[in-house]
Amino acid sequence: MTMKRAVVLLSGGIDSVTTLAVAKSEGYELYALSFDYGQRHCVELDCALKNAQAFGVRKHLVMHFSLRDIGGSALTGDNEVPRKSTEDRKHGKVKGHKQESHKAKEAPSSIPITYVPARNTIFLSFALAWAETLEAGDIFIGANAVDYSGYPDCRPEFIRAFEDMANLATKVSVEGKITFRIRAPLIALTKAGIIRKGTELGVDYGLTWSCYDPVSAHGSVRPCLQCDSCRIRGKGFKEAEIKDPLL
């Protein structure tokens, strides 16, 4: 019997790797799609490769293009990635890998400079093109709208809108062969809930990467522990009461 196919966006981070594990647990034949788009935290691609191998994906495709020419983000430009200030750490608001207990699910008043213009729209467009070629009706993305940085392309309404577009814009859908589904199984989970779910599904979080601004030291790369993504990760492991194996 032919297995149903799924294209899974795989960055190498907690959310995308957990999403890969979810898709595997649902019996899909996995086609993983990663992007080398000029991001400063390209170390995540090594994690994507390791997890693609660990979960036995049928094919892992890495697309190479540069969003640095477009700019507009600290992740693809020369602007510094925001970190918690020394003053904040001095007053105990941040300690090590822990995040203060504010509600991360509340979107910030302004979208942070680490937002990459239209990134998920671009990524999903590549995924849709590959899925149409593969005749894979399901596209998985690790979008999350609870413990996240407030990016607009991580919201449920964006996922629904892209799904509607996908079924209007593709030959196989117009001909009635496939109705595409954009699957975001983690979108309503906390980071702690995601980590617990992935742990149950056998994810090795020591093979994931979250840091936006890696630090090079003694011939190796380590997380900065101060950027927004590091702090959200730290908060998730703390609330899940699981030690982060990356540390």
BAFI-3210 file (N, C-alpha, C; in Angstrom, 3 decimals, decimal comma, padded with zeros to 6 digits):
// residues 247
n [1|2|3|4|5|6|7|8|9|10|11|12|13|14|15|16|17|18|19|20|21|22|23|24|25|26|27|28|29|30|31|32|33|34|35|36|37|38|39|40|41|42|43|44|45|46|47|48|49|50|51|52|53|54|55|56|57|58|59|60|61|62|63|64|65|66|67|68|69|70|71|72|73|74|75|76|77|78|79|80|81|82|83|84|85|86|87|88|89|90|91|92|93|94|95|96|97|98|99|100|101|102|103|104|105|106|107|108|109|110|111|112|113|114|115|116|117|118|119|120|121|122|123|124|125|126|127|128|129|130|131|132|133|134|135|136|137|138|139|140|141|142|143|144|145|146|147|148|149|150|151|152|153|154|155|156|157|158|159|160|161|162|163|164|165|166|167|168|169|170|171|172|173|174|175|176|177|178|179|180|181|182|183|184|185|186|187|188|189|190|191|192|193|194|195|196|197|198|199|200|201|202|203|204|205|206|207|208|209|210|211|212|213|214|215|216|217|218|219|220|221|222|223|224|225|226|227|228|229|230|231|232|233|234|235|236|237|238|239|240|241|242|243|244|245|246|247]
n.u [000,847|000,569|002,154|000,812|001,896|003,847|004,958|007,316|008,195|011,381|013,373|015,212|014,829|013,142|010,304|009,893|011,158|009,722|007,283|007,950|008,246|005,615|004,302|005,516|004,572|001,962|001,982|002,943|004,800|007,803|008,884|011,275|011,866|014,219|015,846|018,461|018,923|020,536|020,589|021,795|022,016|022,772|023,655|021,539|020,833|022,489|021,380|018,883|019,549|020,552|018,241|016,528|017,758|017,548|014,808|014,219|013,514|012,167|013,198|015,377|015,365|017,284|016,929|018,647|019,066|019,241|018,041|019,203|019,649|017,219|016,775|015,746|015,607|017,080|018,081|018,991|020,590|022,818|022,120|022,071|021,084|018,508|019,149|018,615|019,215|022,209|021,511|018,926|019,539|021,072|019,224|017,840|015,897|016,433|018,015|020,669|019,578|016,954|013,678|011,905|008,716|006,653|003,737|004,282|002,624|001,252|001,230|003,916|003,991|005,085|006,308|009,147|012,609|013,767|011,996|011,558|010,894|007,972|008,690|007,544|005,566|007,076|008,518|006,430|005,438|007,441|007,235|004,641|004,892|006,620|005,071|002,931|004,172|004,936|002,490|001,481|-000,743|-000,608|000,931|003,249|003,893|005,780|004,506|003,702|001,543|001,508|003,707|005,795|007,462|005,771|005,411|003,661|003,145|002,808|000,364|-002,945|-004,861|-003,316|-002,333|-004,727|-005,468|-003,369|-003,758|-006,240|-005,452|-003,615|-005,253|-006,520|-004,597|-003,183|-002,549|-003,222|-005,100|-007,130|-007,939|-009,173|-007,828|-006,340|-006,853|-005,321|-003,890|-002,782|-000,935|-000,627|000,250|001,117|000,239|-001,388|-000,196|001,707|005,216|006,301|004,419|004,866|007,465|007,084|005,402|007,047|009,076|007,722|007,428|009,920|011,847|015,094|016,150|018,627|019,623|018,594|018,188|017,921|018,856|019,233|021,534|024,282|027,175|030,615|033,159|036,218|036,508|033,993|030,387|027,952|024,740|023,526|021,952|020,507|018,994|015,685|014,628|016,211|015,440|012,717|012,897|014,292|012,404|010,405|011,544|011,977|009,330|008,312|009,647|011,920|015,263|017,264|018,819|020,643|022,245]
n.v [-001,189|002,215|004,800|007,766|011,015|013,712|017,058|018,598|021,465|022,117|023,492|022,910|023,694|023,600|023,575|022,862|020,374|018,868|018,944|017,453|014,970|014,556|014,321|011,979|010,178|010,032|008,487|009,326|009,431|011,014|014,163|016,387|019,880|022,373|025,588|027,571|030,664|032,794|033,337|034,352|032,452|029,939|027,537|026,018|024,503|022,280|020,870|020,371|018,574|016,391|015,620|014,985|012,680|011,129|010,714|009,362|010,492|010,505|012,126|014,865|018,137|020,992|024,337|026,962|030,323|033,911|036,051|038,235|040,243|041,454|042,263|043,975|042,618|041,573|039,057|038,555|040,621|043,329|044,453|044,380|041,496|041,714|041,547|040,617|043,243|044,144|045,439|044,485|041,789|042,135|042,921|040,652|039,815|038,142|035,052|033,178|030,656|031,230|032,656|035,660|035,695|036,685|036,763|034,984|034,461|036,705|038,962|041,112|044,743|045,844|044,427|042,392|043,089|040,819|039,597|038,223|039,506|038,322|035,627|033,006|032,889|032,788|030,394|028,499|028,695|027,554|024,993|024,317|024,204|022,006|020,049|019,903|018,817|016,352|015,327|015,476|015,932|017,148|019,642|020,374|022,638|024,194|026,281|028,470|030,039|030,782|030,612|032,572|034,936|036,865|037,081|037,888|035,941|033,550|033,040|031,575|032,566|033,334|030,850|029,615|031,343|030,982|028,318|028,458|029,982|028,199|026,221|027,539|028,225|026,178|023,657|020,911|021,105|022,731|021,039|019,146|016,989|017,035|018,287|020,650|020,685|022,746|021,976|022,707|021,570|022,357|024,824|025,887|025,204|025,555|026,336|024,577|022,517|021,671|020,670|018,564|016,950|016,343|014,954|012,660|011,569|010,840|012,776|014,123|016,694|017,725|017,812|020,018|023,506|026,861|029,467|032,831|034,301|033,024|032,198|032,106|030,147|028,881|027,163|026,105|026,393|028,043|028,613|031,987|032,518|034,734|036,038|036,539|034,113|032,176|032,669|032,050|029,348|028,467|029,043|027,272|024,682|024,859|025,097|022,713|021,043|019,660|018,924|020,862|019,279|020,340|021,984]
n.w [000,000|-000,860|000,872|002,351|001,425|002,794|002,907|004,886|006,576|007,683|009,917|011,859|014,388|017,635|017,238|014,497|014,318|016,165|014,857|012,578|013,836|014,657|012,179|011,242|013,165|012,431|010,237|007,736|004,649|004,587|003,391|003,675|003,937|003,848|004,403|003,256|003,636|004,009|006,663|009,862|011,802|010,722|011,638|012,388|010,209|010,182|012,265|011,186|009,135|010,641|012,026|009,947|009,039|011,363|011,590|009,328|006,754|003,445|001,422|001,710|001,082|000,495|000,038|-001,549|-001,301|-001,128|001,330|002,241|000,420|000,258|002,869|005,909|008,323|011,407|011,342|008,843|008,165|009,059|011,444|015,016|016,881|019,197|022,678|026,114|028,343|030,188|032,486|033,033|033,563|035,805|037,686|038,105|036,325|034,286|034,419|033,691|031,596|031,827|031,531|032,245|033,954|032,272|030,144|027,403|025,336|024,727|022,208|021,293|021,532|019,287|016,266|016,435|015,481|014,563|012,938|009,742|006,642|005,203|005,478|006,180|004,256|001,919|002,377|002,585|000,026|-001,582|-000,471|-001,248|-004,047|-004,304|-003,072|-004,847|-007,076|-006,017|-005,529|-002,960|-000,455|002,018|003,917|006,327|008,961|011,523|012,917|015,624|017,912|020,540|022,701|021,437|019,212|018,287|015,540|012,556|010,614|011,881|012,823|013,264|011,413|009,257|008,388|007,594|005,511|003,679|003,011|001,706|-000,510|-001,654|-002,673|-004,651|-006,444|-007,682|-010,130|-009,718|-007,721|-008,794|-010,817|-009,339|-008,226|-005,855|-002,597|-000,857|002,407|004,964|007,551|010,914|013,569|016,091|016,758|018,768|021,132|024,183|024,623|026,434|026,290|023,680|023,889|025,697|024,154|021,958|023,267|024,050|021,557|020,837|020,146|020,032|021,698|021,981|019,494|018,287|017,418|018,566|018,980|017,901|017,615|017,559|019,551|019,079|020,401|021,492|019,290|018,904|018,663|020,514|022,147|022,666|024,856|025,555|023,621|022,210|021,233|022,509|025,155|025,154|024,560|026,864|028,859|028,087|028,513|031,256|032,266|031,359|032,932|032,209|031,473|029,334|026,789|025,023|026,419]
ca.u [000,000|001,335|002,005|000,482|003,098|003,747|006,120|007,466|009,197|012,290|014,437|016,166|014,438|012,246|008,962|009,881|011,532|008,559|006,303|008,405|007,916|004,152|003,964|005,945|003,679|000,684|002,141|003,284|006,115|008,245|009,736|011,651|012,317|014,940|016,234|019,656|018,487|021,431|020,362|023,038|022,031|022,710|023,969|020,302|020,745|023,126|020,379|017,849|020,098|020,615|016,895|016,001|018,312|017,022|013,405|014,094|012,751|012,403|014,105|015,583|015,747|017,707|016,888|019,659|018,838|019,592|017,120|020,006|019,495|015,970|017,007|014,573|015,613|018,371|018,556|019,588|021,313|023,911|021,605|022,283|019,934|018,263|019,358|018,279|020,293|022,957|020,755|017,854|020,104|021,560|018,082|017,230|014,820|016,892|019,105|021,089|018,745|015,565|012,989|010,978|007,434|005,581|003,008|004,875|001,585|000,760|002,091|004,514|003,320|005,642|006,915|010,586|013,499|014,140|011,024|012,074|009,752|007,244|009,450|006,717|004,892|008,068|008,803|005,264|005,301|008,337|006,659|003,472|005,360|007,139|003,944|002,160|004,951|004,903|001,093|001,357|-001,809|-000,410|002,150|003,365|004,719|005,833|004,069|003,153|000,997|001,380|005,027|006,501|007,943|004,763|005,480|002,307|002,977|002,693|-001,004|-003,899|-005,529|-002,380|-002,316|-005,982|-005,452|-002,459|-004,411|-007,232|-004,709|-003,010|-006,276|-006,939|-003,465|-002,431|-003,177|-003,822|-006,274|-008,156|-008,449|-009,876|-007,045|-005,854|-007,193|-004,179|-004,076|-001,603|-001,028|000,172|-000,237|001,616|-000,050|-002,057|000,497|002,799|006,513|006,428|003,586|005,558|008,613|006,555|004,888|008,189|009,765|006,934|007,585|011,307|012,722|016,295|016,265|020,039|019,888|017,824|018,832|016,971|019,505|019,341|022,815|025,242|028,454|031,734|034,146|037,059|036,298|032,637|029,323|026,995|023,665|023,839|021,106|019,943|018,060|014,288|014,404|016,836|014,669|011,490|013,305|014,590|011,126|009,695|012,134|011,739|007,930|008,106|010,431|012,850|016,555|017,591|020,022|021,602|023,147]
ca.v [000,000|003,439|005,691|009,155|011,838|015,037|017,945|019,180|022,513|021,678|024,468|022,395|024,195|022,772|023,443|022,136|018,974|018,230|018,780|016,297|013,777|014,396|013,801|010,580|009,390|009,902|007,521|009,923|009,351|012,373|014,933|017,543|021,029|023,357|026,768|028,348|031,918|033,853|033,600|034,344|031,248|028,823|026,295|025,250|023,577|021,031|020,169|019,886|017,390|015,290|015,147|014,324|011,330|010,416|010,347|008,562|011,134|009,934|013,056|016,143|019,139|022,276|025,386|027,991|031,647|034,922|037,124|039,383|041,307|042,144|042,930|044,183|041,750|041,374|037,700|038,500|041,866|043,685|044,952|043,453|040,783|042,217|040,675|041,250|044,136|043,837|045,980|043,530|040,602|042,543|043,009|039,339|039,520|036,984|034,355|032,054|030,278|031,368|033,842|036,187|035,001|037,381|035,872|035,038|034,326|038,015|039,501|042,384|045,906|046,015|043,197|042,555|043,244|039,486|039,177|038,218|039,835|037,311|034,368|031,802|032,901|032,313|028,983|027,689|028,697|026,493|023,715|024,054|023,786|020,635|019,170|019,689|017,886|015,043|014,997|015,338|016,853|017,737|020,410|020,614|023,766|024,256|027,595|028,483|031,360|030,930|031,053|032,939|036,320|037,785|037,234|037,778|034,750|032,355|033,051|030,657|033,182|033,262|029,463|029,390|032,123|030,346|027,098|028,872|030,370|027,002|025,473|028,342|028,586|025,024|022,858|019,681|021,446|023,206|019,864|018,289|015,812|017,178|019,448|020,834|021,065|023,277|021,426|023,387|020,832|022,918|026,248|026,314|024,641|026,298|025,723|023,415|021,459|021,174|019,874|017,302|016,148|015,836|013,963|011,431|011,044|010,440|013,840|014,439|018,146|018,066|017,964|021,156|024,806|027,955|030,769|033,721|034,985|032,076|032,691|031,208|030,129|027,691|026,288|025,565|027,382|027,820|029,612|033,190|032,424|036,039|036,509|036,180|032,701|031,421|032,835|031,273|027,946|028,218|029,061|026,042|023,548|025,048|024,791|021,287|020,344|018,784|019,577|021,067|018,477|021,125|022,637]
ca.w [000,000|-000,959|002,022|002,047|001,469|003,391|002,893|006,221|006,693|008,731|010,151|012,826|015,693|018,452|016,665|013,226|014,542|016,791|013,785|011,800|014,623|014,603|010,848|011,194|014,022|011,727|009,156|006,446|004,031|004,872|002,498|004,487|003,155|004,658|003,640|003,531|003,046|004,440|008,081|010,654|012,636|009,779|012,350|012,477|009,076|010,598|013,076|010,265|008,464|011,604|012,339|008,750|009,067|012,533|011,389|008,120|005,686|002,111|000,755|002,388|000,093|001,057|-000,973|-001,300|-001,870|-000,134|001,686|002,673|-000,571|000,580|004,155|006,755|009,500|012,069|011,069|007,506|007,932|009,962|012,722|016,119|017,437|020,551|023,822|027,376|028,736|031,396|033,618|033,314|034,202|037,116|038,590|038,284|035,389|033,527|035,078|032,863|030,449|032,238|031,061|033,232|033,883|031,572|029,250|026,065|024,315|024,385|021,172|021,674|020,962|017,955|015,775|016,656|014,331|014,086|011,922|008,371|005,801|004,415|005,467|006,104|002,958|000,961|002,647|002,231|-001,435|-002,037|-000,044|-002,083|-005,374|-004,203|-002,753|-006,071|-007,898|-005,359|-005,273|-001,503|-000,087|003,340|004,159|007,764|009,377|012,985|013,406|016,977|018,231|021,999|023,155|020,207|019,229|017,779|014,091|012,008|009,772|012,723|013,356|012,599|010,270|008,128|007,914|006,862|004,272|002,723|002,549|000,709|-001,704|-002,252|-003,396|-005,793|-007,308|-008,177|-011,189|-009,205|-006,934|-009,728|-011,541|-008,403|-007,839|-004,485|-001,782|000,030|003,805|005,650|008,900|011,938|014,748|017,356|016,752|019,994|022,288|024,792|024,314|027,318|025,719|022,492|024,342|026,253|023,041|021,206|024,097|023,929|020,192|020,630|019,658|020,804|021,612|021,881|018,065|017,782|017,624|018,674|019,144|016,748|017,576|018,144|020,034|018,777|021,480|021,590|018,156|018,856|018,652|021,598|022,180|023,436|026,055|025,876|022,603|022,460|020,951|023,608|026,384|024,995|024,704|028,272|029,570|027,750|029,235|032,684|032,563|031,089|033,965|031,493|031,247|027,936|026,494|024,257|027,369]
c.u [000,887|001,074|001,600|001,727|002,819|005,057|006,161|008,549|010,069|013,447|015,551|015,880|013,469|010,926|008,957|010,237|010,393|007,469|006,667|008,042|006,416|003,746|004,358|005,000|002,320|000,806|002,478|004,660|006,635|009,170|010,037|012,245|012,937|015,438|017,526|019,425|019,350|021,254|021,658|023,141|021,936|023,142|022,730|020,182|021,424|022,154|019,264|018,303|020,095|019,229|016,213|016,491|017,693|015,594|013,156|013,286|013,132|013,367|014,175|016,146|016,103|017,749|017,863|019,283|019,111|018,468|017,876|019,862|018,226|016,114|015,754|014,525|017,014|018,936|019,236|020,379|022,377|023,428|021,819|020,982|019,720|018,508|018,878|019,473|020,988|022,188|019,618|018,391|020,562|020,428|017,279|016,106|015,167|018,050|019,461|020,166|017,271|014,982|012,067|009,582|006,331|004,921|003,547|003,812|000,986|001,724|002,660|003,830|003,848|006,339|008,436|011,398|013,997|013,105|011,670|010,897|009,247|007,895|008,562|005,917|005,825|008,314|007,634|005,035|006,216|007,745|005,460|003,879|005,865|006,005|003,092|002,872|004,879|003,480|000,897|000,353|-001,593|000,955|002,169|004,308|004,657|005,440|003,444|002,726|000,786|002,694|005,884|006,816|006,958|004,799|004,086|002,075|003,057|001,275|-001,928|-004,551|-004,616|-002,371|-003,571|-005,974|-004,529|-003,077|-005,455|-006,539|-004,152|-004,018|-006,900|-005,853|-002,757|-003,240|-003,899|-005,062|-007,434|-008,769|-009,142|-009,131|-006,635|-006,470|-006,087|-004,623|-002,754|-001,755|-000,086|-000,210|000,183|001,101|-000,676|-001,389|001,479|004,110|006,742|005,618|004,216|006,695|008,154|006,090|006,040|008,958|009,046|007,148|009,038|012,232|013,912|016,524|017,703|020,467|019,034|018,573|017,775|017,613|019,610|020,739|023,905|026,575|029,531|032,764|034,889|036,754|034,918|031,637|028,341|025,896|024,052|023,092|020,402|018,962|016,655|014,043|015,015|015,982|013,346|011,788|013,547|013,334|010,363|010,235|011,903|010,318|007,604|008,801|011,310|014,134|016,808|018,878|021,055|022,634|023,917]
c.v [001,245|004,326|007,080|010,003|013,173|015,779|018,647|020,246|022,213|022,657|023,894|022,886|023,267|022,519|022,605|020,666|018,225|017,991|017,613|014,998|013,503|013,783|012,338|009,698|009,165|009,057|008,081|009,485|010,789|012,934|016,243|018,645|022,071|024,484|027,377|029,692|033,108|034,220|033,509|033,105|029,991|027,502|025,411|024,234|022,248|020,194|019,616|018,603|016,188|014,742|014,500|012,885|010,516|009,937|009,668|009,196|010,530|010,812|014,342|017,125|020,439|023,300|026,492|029,278|032,664|035,931|038,337|040,546|042,111|042,914|043,002|043,343|041,666|039,991|037,587|039,763|042,099|044,250|043,912|042,778|041,281|041,143|041,389|042,062|043,665|044,304|045,040|042,319|040,911|042,565|041,716|039,011|038,341|036,365|033,141|031,859|030,462|032,675|034,337|035,663|035,840|036,416|036,014|034,977|035,676|038,644|040,839|043,538|046,220|044,721|043,354|042,561|041,901|038,903|039,283|038,440|038,663|035,933|033,133|031,737|032,359|030,812|028,094|027,646|027,643|025,122|023,333|023,577|022,349|019,654|018,899|018,693|016,466|014,478|014,628|016,382|017,593|018,401|020,766|021,778|023,873|025,599|027,466|029,901|031,554|031,463|031,352|034,428|037,321|038,004|037,027|036,518|033,452|032,195|032,102|031,270|033,222|031,862|029,176|030,114|031,485|029,062|027,417|029,233|029,153|026,240|026,265|028,433|027,413|024,200|021,643|019,949|021,894|022,045|018,865|017,054|015,841|018,418|019,593|021,211|021,592|022,902|022,168|022,788|021,420|024,326|026,748|025,781|025,640|025,633|024,493|022,241|020,846|020,256|018,547|016,378|015,529|014,773|012,621|010,763|010,728|011,498|014,004|015,941|018,637|018,257|019,071|022,446|025,896|029,329|031,558|034,299|034,122|032,727|031,656|031,301|028,804|026,674|025,667|026,715|027,048|028,889|030,816|033,218|033,729|036,560|035,991|034,685|031,814|031,486|032,064|029,789|027,613|028,159|027,763|024,836|023,658|024,635|023,319|020,411|019,260|019,565|019,700|020,328|019,234|021,787|021,637]
c.w [000,000|000,249|001,549|002,276|002,149|003,201|004,245|006,186|007,904|008,879|011,011|014,233|016,404|017,743|015,394|013,405|015,221|015,759|012,881|012,518|014,610|013,262|010,719|011,998|013,373|010,462|007,794|005,953|003,991|003,790|003,217|003,617|004,088|003,760|004,167|002,859|003,479|005,897|008,869|011,533|011,763|010,409|012,473|011,342|009,381|011,419|012,197|009,582|009,406|011,915|011,137|008,690|010,196|012,316|010,039|007,010|004,338|001,315|001,553|001,374|000,803|-000,072|-000,583|-002,040|-000,763|000,067|002,218|001,693|-000,328|001,886|005,011|008,007|010,079|011,782|009,716|007,178|008,985|011,299|013,811|016,535|018,865|021,605|025,063|027,846|029,998|032,617|034,008|034,037|035,619|038,137|038,657|037,347|034,501|034,276|034,249|031,686|030,751|031,724|032,155|032,963|033,257|030,608|027,835|024,978|023,933|023,389|021,623|020,972|019,571|017,547|015,833|015,372|013,804|013,119|010,540|007,426|004,967|004,446|005,340|004,804|001,873|001,136|002,228|000,722|-002,065|-001,701|-000,899|-003,469|-005,350|-003,939|-003,999|-006,975|-007,350|-005,243|-003,800|-001,023|001,221|003,450|005,638|008,031|010,900|013,546|014,786|017,324|019,724|022,576|021,933|020,253|018,642|016,284|013,477|011,180|010,567|013,258|012,592|011,369|009,039|007,529|007,092|005,521|003,235|002,178|001,481|-000,604|-002,430|-003,106|-004,541|-006,862|-007,955|-009,177|-010,622|-008,377|-007,821|-010,500|-010,625|-007,951|-006,368|-003,845|-000,752|001,441|004,339|007,118|009,841|013,292|016,088|017,607|018,054|021,257|022,883|024,397|025,190|026,783|024,490|022,896|024,930|025,137|022,248|021,963|024,027|022,579|019,843|020,069|020,604|020,672|021,696|020,438|017,457|018,102|017,645|018,575|017,839|016,571|018,210|018,508|019,713|019,899|021,474|020,487|018,058|018,881|019,758|021,532|023,034|024,764|026,406|024,836|022,910|022,277|022,031|024,869|026,322|025,131|026,178|029,120|029,334|028,497|030,733|033,057|032,297|032,135|033,335|031,268|029,763|027,604|025,675|025,171|028,204]
res [m|t|m|k|r|a|v|v|l|l|s|g|g|i|d|s|v|t|t|l|a|v|a|k|s|e|g|y|e|l|y|a|l|s|f|d|y|g|q|r|h|c|v|e|l|d|c|a|l|k|n|a|q|a|f|g|v|r|k|h|l|v|m|h|f|s|l|r|d|i|g|g|s|a|l|t|g|d|n|e|v|p|r|k|s|t|e|d|r|k|h|g|k|v|k|g|h|k|q|e|s|h|k|a|k|e|a|p|s|s|i|p|i|t|y|v|p|a|r|n|t|i|f|l|s|f|a|l|a|w|a|e|t|l|e|a|g|d|i|f|i|g|a|n|a|v|d|y|s|g|y|p|d|c|r|p|e|f|i|r|a|f|e|d|m|a|n|l|a|t|k|v|s|v|e|g|k|i|t|f|r|i|r|a|p|l|i|a|l|t|k|a|g|i|i|r|k|g|t|e|l|g|v|d|y|g|l|t|w|s|c|y|d|p|v|s|a|h|g|s|v|r|p|c|l|q|c|d|s|c|r|i|r|g|k|g|f|k|e|a|e|i|k|d|p|l|l]
***
